[in-house]
C-alpha cells in the first residue's frame, strides 16, 4: 500500500479554479469574498463576518495542526480569492473524510467553479488518498447547498436531528450525503459532463 500524506493540504488546479493551502495571508482576500453577497448574513451558514475572518482562519489552521482537517483557499481563474473549503473528520484508518466548511463569493456561485472544485477534491480523496467514502453535510435549511450536493451525484443518507448549533445558537438538523468508492467513476463522469456545460 502506497503511503500518502494525510497531514498537508495539496495544491489542486483546474481551468476554473485552484485550491491552495489556507494561510493567514489569505485573510484580506477572504474578507472581500464574504462581502461579495454578504454571505455572513445568512443565518444557517457558518460564514464568518469580515471582522471574524482572521479568527476563522486561525481556527481552521489549529484543527489542521491536530490532523483532523485540511483547509484550502479557493481562487477563481483570474487568481482572485473567492472562498474556502476543507477536508474534515479525516480518518485515514477507514479511510474516509468529509468535504465541507465550503463557501464562495456570490459572484462565482452557480458557475463552473464549484463543480470543478468538487471534482478536484473528490479526485484527490478517491484516487490519491484511496478513500472508501466521502461525506458531505449541510443544514436542513440550506436548500441551495442540498440541491448542489445532490447534483454532484452524492446520495442522501439521512438527517441527524439537533446535531450541532448554527452560529446564532439555534440547533441544526444536519442532512448527510455520501459518495462511496464504487460510485466514484460514475460521479466523476457526471462532474466532467457538467463542466463541459461551462466550457
C-alpha positions as CSV (number, residue, x, y, z in Angstrom):
1,X,0.0,0.0,0.0
2,X,1.4,3.4,-1.0
3,X,1.9,5.8,1.8
4,X,0.2,9.2,1.3
5,X,0.3,12.4,3.3
6,X,-2.9,13.0,5.2
7,X,-1.5,16.0,7.1
8,X,-0.7,18.5,4.4
9,X,-3.2,20.1,2.1
10,X,-2.2,19.7,-1.6
11,X,-2.5,22.5,-4.2
12,X,-5.1,21.5,-6.8
13,X,-5.5,23.3,-10.1
14,X,-8.2,23.3,-12.8
15,X,-9.4,25.5,-15.6
16,X,-12.0,27.4,-13.5
17,X,-10.5,27.2,-10.0
18,X,-7.4,26.5,-7.9
19,X,-7.3,25.3,-4.3
20,X,-4.2,26.0,-2.2
21,X,-3.4,25.5,1.4
22,X,-5.1,28.1,3.6
23,X,-2.7,30.6,5.1
24,X,-3.1,33.7,7.4
25,X,-2.0,35.9,4.4
26,X,-5.3,35.0,2.7
27,X,-7.4,36.8,5.3
28,X,-7.8,40.1,3.3
29,X,-8.9,38.3,0.2
30,X,-11.4,36.2,2.2
31,X,-12.8,39.4,3.8
32,X,-13.5,40.7,0.3
33,X,-15.1,37.4,-0.6
34,X,-17.5,37.4,2.3
35,X,-18.6,40.9,1.4
36,X,-19.5,39.7,-2.1
37,X,-23.1,38.9,-1.3
38,X,-22.8,39.5,2.4
39,X,-22.6,35.7,3.0
40,X,-22.4,36.1,6.7
41,X,-25.9,37.5,6.9
42,X,-27.3,34.0,6.0
43,X,-28.2,32.7,9.5
44,X,-27.9,29.0,8.8
45,X,-24.4,29.2,7.3
46,X,-21.0,29.2,9.1
47,X,-19.6,32.0,7.0
48,X,-17.6,34.5,9.2
49,X,-18.3,38.2,9.2
50,X,-15.4,40.3,7.9
51,X,-14.2,41.1,11.4
52,X,-14.1,37.4,12.3
53,X,-12.1,36.2,9.3
54,X,-8.7,36.1,11.0
55,X,-10.1,34.1,13.9
56,X,-11.8,31.8,11.4
57,X,-8.5,31.2,9.5
58,X,-6.7,30.6,12.8
59,X,-9.3,28.1,14.0
60,X,-9.0,26.2,10.7
61,X,-5.3,26.0,11.0
62,X,-5.4,24.9,14.6
63,X,-7.6,22.0,13.6
64,X,-5.3,21.2,10.7
65,X,-2.4,21.1,13.1
66,X,-4.2,18.4,15.1
67,X,-4.6,16.2,11.9
68,X,-8.4,16.4,11.8
69,X,-8.8,18.9,9.0
70,X,-7.1,20.1,5.8
71,X,-8.1,23.7,4.8
72,X,-8.0,25.3,1.4
73,X,-8.3,28.8,0.0
74,X,-10.3,28.9,-3.3
75,X,-9.2,31.1,-6.2
76,X,-11.0,31.7,-9.4
77,X,-9.5,31.5,-12.9
78,X,-8.1,35.1,-12.5
79,X,-6.4,34.2,-9.2
80,X,-8.9,36.2,-7.0
81,X,-9.6,34.7,-3.6
82,X,-13.3,33.7,-3.7
83,X,-13.8,31.4,-0.8
84,X,-12.6,28.4,1.2
85,X,-13.3,24.7,1.7
86,X,-11.9,21.8,3.9
87,X,-11.5,18.1,4.3
88,X,-12.6,17.4,7.9
89,X,-13.4,14.4,10.1
90,X,-10.4,12.8,8.5
91,X,-9.9,9.1,9.3
92,X,-7.0,7.5,7.5
93,X,-7.8,4.1,9.1
94,X,-11.1,3.6,7.2
95,X,-10.1,5.7,5.1
96,X,-12.8,8.4,4.8
97,X,-13.3,12.1,5.2
98,X,-15.9,14.8,4.8
99,X,-15.8,17.8,2.4
100,X,-17.3,21.0,3.9
101,X,-16.9,24.4,5.5
102,X,-17.4,25.5,1.9
103,X,-18.4,29.0,0.9
104,X,-17.9,31.1,-2.2
105,X,-18.4,34.8,-3.1
106,X,-21.8,35.3,-4.6
107,X,-20.3,36.4,-8.0
108,X,-18.9,32.9,-8.6
109,X,-21.9,30.9,-7.3
110,X,-23.7,28.8,-9.9
111,X,-20.7,28.8,-12.2
112,X,-18.3,26.0,-13.1
113,X,-16.1,26.9,-10.2
114,X,-17.8,24.8,-7.5
115,X,-18.3,21.8,-9.9
116,X,-14.6,21.8,-10.7
117,X,-13.5,22.4,-7.1
118,X,-15.5,19.3,-6.0
119,X,-14.1,17.3,-8.9
120,X,-10.5,18.2,-7.8
121,X,-11.3,17.4,-4.1
122,X,-13.1,14.2,-4.8
123,X,-10.4,13.0,-7.3
124,X,-7.8,13.6,-4.6
125,X,-9.8,11.8,-2.0
126,X,-10.6,8.8,-4.1
127,X,-7.6,8.5,-6.3
128,X,-4.8,9.7,-4.1
129,X,-6.0,9.1,-0.6
130,X,-7.9,6.0,-1.7
131,X,-11.0,6.8,0.4
132,X,-13.7,4.2,0.8
133,X,-16.2,7.0,1.3
134,X,-16.5,10.8,1.2
135,X,-19.3,12.6,3.1
136,X,-20.9,16.0,2.7
137,X,-23.1,17.7,5.2
138,X,-25.3,20.8,5.3
139,X,-28.1,22.4,7.3
140,X,-31.7,21.3,6.7
141,X,-32.5,24.9,5.9
142,X,-29.7,25.3,3.3
143,X,-31.7,24.2,0.3
144,X,-29.3,25.6,-2.2
145,X,-26.5,23.5,-0.7
146,X,-28.6,20.4,-0.5
147,X,-29.5,20.8,-4.2
148,X,-25.9,21.4,-5.2
149,X,-24.6,18.3,-3.3
150,X,-27.3,16.1,-4.8
151,X,-26.4,17.5,-8.2
152,X,-22.8,16.3,-7.7
153,X,-24.1,12.7,-7.6
154,X,-23.9,12.2,-3.8
155,X,-26.6,10.2,-2.2
156,X,-28.6,11.4,0.8
157,X,-28.1,9.1,3.8
158,X,-30.4,10.7,6.3
159,X,-30.8,13.5,8.8
160,X,-29.1,13.9,12.1
161,X,-31.5,15.8,14.3
162,X,-30.3,18.5,16.7
163,X,-26.8,17.6,15.5
164,X,-24.8,20.9,16.1
165,X,-25.7,24.5,16.5
166,X,-25.9,27.2,13.9
167,X,-23.8,30.3,14.5
168,X,-26.8,32.0,16.0
169,X,-27.2,29.3,18.6
170,X,-30.2,27.5,17.2
171,X,-29.9,23.7,16.8
172,X,-29.2,22.4,13.4
173,X,-30.6,19.3,11.8
174,X,-27.8,18.1,9.5
175,X,-28.5,16.5,6.2
176,X,-25.9,13.8,5.5
177,X,-24.8,12.8,2.0
178,X,-22.0,10.5,0.8
179,X,-20.3,9.0,-2.2
180,X,-18.7,5.6,-1.8
181,X,-15.7,4.3,-3.8
182,X,-17.8,2.1,-6.1
183,X,-19.9,5.2,-7.2
184,X,-16.9,7.4,-7.9
185,X,-16.4,6.5,-11.6
186,X,-20.0,7.5,-12.4
187,X,-19.9,10.6,-10.2
188,X,-16.6,11.6,-11.9
189,X,-18.2,11.3,-15.4
190,X,-21.2,13.3,-14.2
191,X,-18.9,16.1,-12.9
192,X,-16.9,16.1,-16.1
193,X,-20.1,16.4,-18.2
194,X,-21.4,19.2,-16.0
195,X,-18.0,21.0,-16.5
196,X,-18.5,20.8,-20.3
197,X,-21.6,22.9,-19.9
198,X,-19.4,25.7,-18.5
199,X,-16.7,25.4,-21.2
